[in-house]
Amino acid sequence: MVTLCALIAAFNEEAHVADVVRGTAPYASPVVVVDDGSTDDTAARARDAGAIVIRHEQNQGKGCAIRTGLEYVLKQDRSHVLFLDADLQHDPAEIPRLVACAEQGRGDVVIGEREFRNDAMPAARFYANVIGSAVISRFIGTDVTDSQSGFRLIRADLLRRVRLTGTGYEIETEMLIKLVRAGAAVERITVRRLQYEGAHSKIRPFRDTLRTCLLAVQYRYLSS
Protein backbone atom coordinates (compact mmCIF):
# COMPACT_ATOMS: atom_id res chain seq x y z
CA MET A 1 0.00 0.00 0.00
CA VAL A 2 1.31 3.44 -0.95
CA THR A 3 1.20 6.00 1.85
CA LEU A 4 2.36 9.57 1.28
CA CYS A 5 3.83 12.55 3.00
CA ALA A 6 4.28 15.66 0.88
CA LEU A 7 7.21 18.06 0.72
CA ILE A 8 6.82 21.53 -0.79
CA ALA A 9 9.72 23.99 -1.01
CA ALA A 10 8.48 27.57 -1.16
CA PHE A 11 9.98 31.02 -1.59
CA ASN A 12 7.69 34.06 -1.81
CA GLU A 13 4.69 32.04 -2.94
CA GLU A 14 1.93 33.63 -0.83
CA ALA A 15 -0.34 33.80 -3.88
CA HIS A 16 -0.49 30.05 -4.46
CA VAL A 17 0.92 28.04 -1.57
CA ALA A 18 -2.38 27.71 0.31
CA ASP A 19 -4.11 26.30 -2.79
CA VAL A 20 -1.28 23.81 -3.26
CA VAL A 21 -1.46 22.70 0.37
CA ARG A 22 -5.24 22.32 0.36
CA GLY A 23 -5.15 20.46 -2.95
CA THR A 24 -2.48 18.07 -1.68
CA ALA A 25 -3.93 17.37 1.78
CA PRO A 26 -6.57 14.82 0.63
CA TYR A 27 -3.79 12.58 -0.69
CA ALA A 28 -0.85 13.08 1.70
CA SER A 29 -0.27 13.48 5.41
CA PRO A 30 1.56 15.36 6.66
CA VAL A 31 1.97 18.13 4.10
CA VAL A 32 5.25 19.85 4.92
CA VAL A 33 6.17 23.27 3.55
CA VAL A 34 9.74 24.54 3.87
CA ASP A 35 9.59 28.32 3.68
CA ASP A 36 13.00 29.24 2.31
CA GLY A 37 13.38 32.72 3.78
CA SER A 38 10.30 34.27 2.19
CA THR A 39 9.73 37.98 2.73
CA ASP A 40 5.96 37.71 2.21
CA ASP A 41 3.20 35.75 3.97
CA THR A 42 4.10 32.35 2.51
CA ALA A 43 4.65 30.70 5.91
CA ALA A 44 1.45 32.02 7.46
CA ARG A 45 -0.72 31.09 4.50
CA ALA A 46 0.76 27.59 4.32
CA ARG A 47 0.21 27.09 8.06
CA ASP A 48 -3.36 28.41 7.87
CA ALA A 49 -4.04 25.95 5.06
CA GLY A 50 -3.01 23.06 7.31
CA ALA A 51 0.65 22.49 6.48
CA ILE A 52 3.48 21.83 8.88
CA VAL A 53 5.83 24.74 8.19
CA ILE A 54 9.61 24.66 8.63
CA ARG A 55 11.20 28.04 8.07
CA HIS A 56 14.65 29.17 6.95
CA GLU A 57 15.29 32.66 8.25
CA GLN A 58 17.27 33.48 5.08
CA ASN A 59 16.90 32.26 1.52
CA GLN A 60 19.28 29.35 0.99
CA GLY A 61 18.09 27.85 -2.29
CA LYS A 62 15.67 25.12 -3.32
CA GLY A 63 18.18 22.34 -2.71
CA CYS A 64 18.71 23.41 0.87
CA ALA A 65 14.95 23.64 1.40
CA ILE A 66 14.43 20.14 0.01
CA ARG A 67 17.18 18.73 2.21
CA THR A 68 15.75 20.43 5.30
CA GLY A 69 12.34 19.01 4.51
CA LEU A 70 13.69 15.52 3.94
CA GLU A 71 15.22 15.50 7.39
CA TYR A 72 11.67 15.79 8.71
CA VAL A 73 9.58 13.75 6.29
CA LEU A 74 11.88 10.74 6.18
CA LYS A 75 11.24 10.26 9.90
CA GLN A 76 7.55 9.72 9.12
CA ASP A 77 6.15 6.23 8.70
CA ARG A 78 5.24 6.62 5.04
CA SER A 79 6.15 4.53 2.01
CA HIS A 80 6.67 7.45 -0.38
CA VAL A 81 7.52 11.14 -0.44
CA LEU A 82 5.55 13.35 -2.81
CA PHE A 83 7.36 16.46 -4.08
CA LEU A 84 5.61 19.36 -5.77
CA ASP A 85 6.25 23.05 -6.26
CA ALA A 86 4.48 25.85 -4.41
CA ASP A 87 3.67 27.99 -7.45
CA LEU A 88 0.69 25.93 -8.67
CA GLN A 89 2.44 24.76 -11.81
CA HIS A 90 1.30 21.26 -10.88
CA ASP A 91 -2.32 20.24 -10.41
CA PRO A 92 -2.70 18.38 -7.09
CA ALA A 93 -5.72 16.63 -8.60
CA GLU A 94 -3.21 14.63 -10.68
CA ILE A 95 -1.50 13.17 -7.61
CA PRO A 96 -3.60 9.96 -7.83
CA ARG A 97 -2.10 9.29 -11.27
CA LEU A 98 1.40 9.22 -9.78
CA VAL A 99 0.17 7.07 -6.90
CA ALA A 100 -1.46 4.60 -9.33
CA CYS A 101 1.88 4.08 -11.08
CA ALA A 102 3.59 3.35 -7.77
CA GLU A 103 0.81 0.99 -6.65
CA GLN A 104 1.10 -0.92 -9.93
CA GLY A 105 4.85 -1.30 -9.41
CA ARG A 106 5.63 0.88 -12.41
CA GLY A 107 8.44 2.88 -10.87
CA ASP A 108 10.32 3.58 -7.67
CA VAL A 109 10.47 7.17 -8.91
CA VAL A 110 7.41 8.51 -10.73
CA ILE A 111 7.92 11.86 -12.48
CA GLY A 112 5.10 14.11 -13.61
CA GLU A 113 6.57 15.52 -16.79
CA ARG A 114 5.33 18.79 -18.23
CA GLU A 115 4.66 19.03 -21.95
CA PHE A 116 7.04 21.56 -23.48
CA ARG A 117 5.53 23.56 -26.33
CA ASN A 118 7.50 26.27 -28.06
CA ASP A 119 4.31 28.17 -28.87
CA ALA A 120 3.08 28.16 -25.25
CA MET A 121 6.11 29.17 -23.21
CA PRO A 122 9.02 31.64 -23.41
CA ALA A 123 11.64 30.49 -25.91
CA ALA A 124 14.48 30.63 -23.38
CA ARG A 125 12.65 28.30 -21.01
CA PHE A 126 11.63 25.96 -23.83
CA TYR A 127 15.13 25.45 -25.22
CA ALA A 128 16.78 25.35 -21.80
CA ASN A 129 14.40 22.60 -20.67
CA VAL A 130 14.53 20.55 -23.87
CA ILE A 131 18.28 20.73 -24.39
CA GLY A 132 19.10 20.47 -20.69
CA SER A 133 16.93 17.38 -20.21
CA ALA A 134 18.44 15.70 -23.29
CA VAL A 135 21.97 16.22 -21.96
CA ILE A 136 21.13 15.33 -18.37
CA SER A 137 19.36 12.10 -19.39
CA ARG A 138 22.74 10.73 -20.43
CA PHE A 139 24.07 11.22 -16.93
CA ILE A 140 20.93 9.97 -15.23
CA GLY A 141 21.10 6.72 -17.16
CA THR A 142 17.48 6.70 -18.32
CA ASP A 143 15.40 8.82 -20.68
CA VAL A 144 13.79 11.82 -18.98
CA THR A 145 12.25 14.69 -20.93
CA ASP A 146 11.63 16.93 -17.89
CA SER A 147 14.60 16.42 -15.59
CA GLN A 148 13.78 19.56 -13.61
CA SER A 149 10.18 18.65 -12.87
CA GLY A 150 9.44 19.24 -9.21
CA PHE A 151 6.38 16.97 -9.35
CA ARG A 152 7.54 13.49 -8.39
CA LEU A 153 6.77 10.57 -6.12
CA ILE A 154 9.70 8.62 -4.66
CA ARG A 155 10.03 5.61 -2.40
CA ALA A 156 11.10 6.79 1.04
CA ASP A 157 13.46 3.87 1.65
CA LEU A 158 15.43 4.76 -1.48
CA LEU A 159 15.66 8.42 -0.47
CA ARG A 160 17.17 7.30 2.83
CA ARG A 161 19.99 5.60 0.92
CA VAL A 162 21.26 8.64 -0.97
CA ARG A 163 23.18 11.64 0.29
CA LEU A 164 22.06 14.85 -1.36
CA THR A 165 24.29 17.94 -1.43
CA GLY A 166 22.60 20.29 -3.92
CA THR A 167 21.75 23.80 -2.79
CA GLY A 168 19.79 25.08 -5.79
CA TYR A 169 17.61 23.76 -8.59
CA GLU A 170 20.24 21.18 -9.49
CA ILE A 171 18.96 19.01 -6.64
CA GLU A 172 16.23 17.71 -8.97
CA THR A 173 18.93 16.23 -11.22
CA GLU A 174 21.16 15.09 -8.37
CA MET A 175 18.24 13.19 -6.90
CA LEU A 176 17.55 11.34 -10.15
CA ILE A 177 21.17 10.47 -10.86
CA LYS A 178 21.84 9.13 -7.37
CA LEU A 179 18.55 7.24 -7.14
CA VAL A 180 19.10 5.51 -10.48
CA ARG A 181 22.64 4.62 -9.38
CA ALA A 182 21.05 3.11 -6.26
CA GLY A 183 18.89 0.89 -8.45
CA ALA A 184 15.68 2.91 -8.73
CA ALA A 185 13.39 2.40 -11.72
CA VAL A 186 11.95 5.59 -13.20
CA GLU A 187 8.43 5.93 -14.61
CA ARG A 188 7.22 9.07 -16.40
CA ILE A 189 3.71 10.36 -16.96
CA THR A 190 2.66 13.52 -18.77
CA VAL A 191 0.88 16.09 -16.62
CA ARG A 192 -0.65 19.41 -17.49
CA ARG A 193 0.82 22.70 -16.41
CA LEU A 194 -1.53 25.04 -14.57
CA GLN A 195 0.59 28.19 -14.56
CA TYR A 196 2.49 29.87 -17.36
CA GLU A 197 0.80 32.93 -18.75
CA GLY A 198 2.24 35.90 -16.91
CA ALA A 199 4.02 33.69 -14.39
CA HIS A 200 7.43 34.80 -13.22
CA SER A 201 9.93 31.98 -12.97
CA LYS A 202 12.73 32.13 -10.42
CA ILE A 203 14.87 29.92 -12.65
CA ARG A 204 17.47 31.63 -14.85
CA PRO A 205 17.06 29.34 -17.88
CA PHE A 206 20.52 29.16 -19.44
CA ARG A 207 22.63 29.92 -16.38
CA ASP A 208 20.85 27.43 -14.12
CA THR A 209 20.67 24.78 -16.86
CA LEU A 210 24.40 25.08 -17.59
CA ARG A 211 25.19 24.84 -13.87
CA THR A 212 23.00 21.76 -13.54
CA CYS A 213 24.63 20.07 -16.54
CA LEU A 214 28.10 20.68 -15.14
CA LEU A 215 27.10 19.41 -11.71
CA ALA A 216 25.52 16.34 -13.32
CA VAL A 217 29.04 15.22 -14.28
CA GLN A 218 30.07 15.46 -10.65
CA TYR A 219 26.99 13.63 -9.39
CA ARG A 220 27.42 10.85 -11.97
CA TYR A 221 31.15 10.22 -11.70
CA LEU A 222 32.60 11.89 -8.60
CA SER A 223 29.99 11.78 -5.84
CA SER A 224 29.05 8.92 -3.58
N, C-alpha and C positions, 0 to 999 in steps of 0.2 A: 504493500500500500504506500502510495506517495503522500507524504506530509510535508507541508511547506512552511518556511519562514521567509519573509521578504526583506530585502536590503535595498534601500534607496539612498543614493548619494545626492545631496542637494546643495546648491549655492545660488542664493538670490532667486528663489523660485516661488515667492509668495503667491504668485498669480495662479499656479497650477498644482502645487504640492498637495493641497488638501483633497483635490479631486483624484489625484493619483492614489493617495492613501485610502480614501473611501472606496475607490474602485477595486483596490487590491485586497482589502480586508475580508471580503467574503471567501477568498481562496487561500489566504495565508495568515498564520498567527505564530509569533507576533509580526507586525509590520514595523520595521526599524528604519528610521530616517537619520542619517548622519548629516547634520547641518555643518557644512565646511566653511565656517566663518562668515556666514551671510550677514549683510548689513541691513536687511529688511526684516519682515515678519515671518520668514520661512519657518523658523523653529516653532513659533507660537501656533501658526496655522496647521502645521503637521501634528503638533501635540493635541490641538483642539479636535482634529479629525480622527484621533484615536491611536496615533503612532507613538512608539517609544522613541524618544529623540535623544541622540548623543550629539553633543556640540563641540566643534573645534572653535576656540576663541579667535583664531586667525585662519585665513584661507590657506590650505596646504596642498590642494590639488585633489583631483578625483581619486587617484590611486591611493593616497593617504586616507581619504574618506572610506573607500572600500575596505582597506585593511583594518581600519578602526572598527568598522561595522562587523567584519568577519570575526574579530576577536569576541564579539558578543554573540552573534547568531550561531556560530559553530559550537557554542556551549548548550544550545537548545537541543531538545530531543526531537529532531526533525530529520527526515530522510533527504531532503533537498533544500537548496537555497535558491530563491527566485530573485533575480536582479532586474531592476528596471529604472529608467531615468525619471527625474522629477519634473520634467518639462512637458509632460503629456504628449510626447512623440509616440509613445506606445499606448495601445488601447488595453486597459486591464481586462476588458471583456474577452480578450483573446488568450488570457492565461490558461483556461482549460484546454486549449489546443496544445500548449506546451506540455501540460500535465499528461494529456492523453498519450503523447509520444513516449514519455517516461514510463507510464504504466504499461505500455505495450512492449517495453524493452527496446525501444528504437533509439536509444542514445543515452549515454551517461551525462552528456552535455547537449542540451537542446537550445538552439539559437533561433530567435525570431528575427529573420532577416528582412530588412526593408527593401522594397523595390526601388531601384535607382533609375529615374527617368530624367534625361537631359532637358526635356521640355517642361519639367515640373519642379526643378530645383536650381539654385545658382550653379553656374558652370564650374566654379572653383570647387565647390563641394562635390559635385558629380564626379569630376575627373580625379579628385583626391581620393574619394571613396573607391571608385572602380579600379584605378591603378594601384592604390595602396593595398587593397584586398587581394588583388592578383599576385602582387609581390609577396605579401605576408603569408598567403596560403602555402607557398613553397617552404617557408620556415615552420609553419604549423604542422605540416605533414598530411593535411587533408584539405579538400576544396572548401573554401568559405568565400562567399561573395560579399559578406558584410562583416568583416573582422572586427569592426568597431561598434557593432550593435551592443547596446547596453541591456537588451531584453533577452535574458537567458535563464535557463533552469539547469542547475548543476547538482550532482550528487554530493551531499555533505561529506561523506567519508573520503571522497577523492580530494575535495578542497582541503581537508585536514592533512593530506599527504604532501602538498606543495607549499613552498615558501615563496611568497610574493614580495617583491621589492619596489614595484613601480609607484611613482608618486603622481603621475598625471594620467592622461588618457591612454597611454601605452599599456596600462594595466589590463585592458581588455585583451590585447594581443598576448601579453605575458601569460595571462591565465590560460588561454587556449594552447599555447605552445607547451607549457609545463604540464597541463592536464593530459594532452595527447601523448607526451613523453611518458607519463605515468600510466598509460594504457587506456585512457578514456576514449570511448566511441562518440563521435559527433553527429548529431542529426540536425537538419536545417528545415525550417518551415518559413514560408513567406507570410509576412504580416503587413497590415496597412499602417501607414504613417498618419497620425492625427494632426500634427502640427507641421507646417512649413511656411505657408503664406505669411509674410511679415514677421516670422520668428527670427530672433537674433541668436545665432549659435555662438557658444563660447569657444568652440574649436577654431583654431587658425589652420585652414585646410592644408596648405602645402607645408608649412613649418611643422605642424604637429604630425602630419603623415610621414614626412621625412625622418623626424625624430623617432617615430614608432618603428619605421623600417630599419633604421640603424640599430635600435635597441633589440629588434627581433633577432638579429645576428647574435647578440650577446646572450639572449634568453635561450636560443637554440643550441649554441655551441659552447658557451663559457659558463653558464649558470647551472647551479645544482637544483 
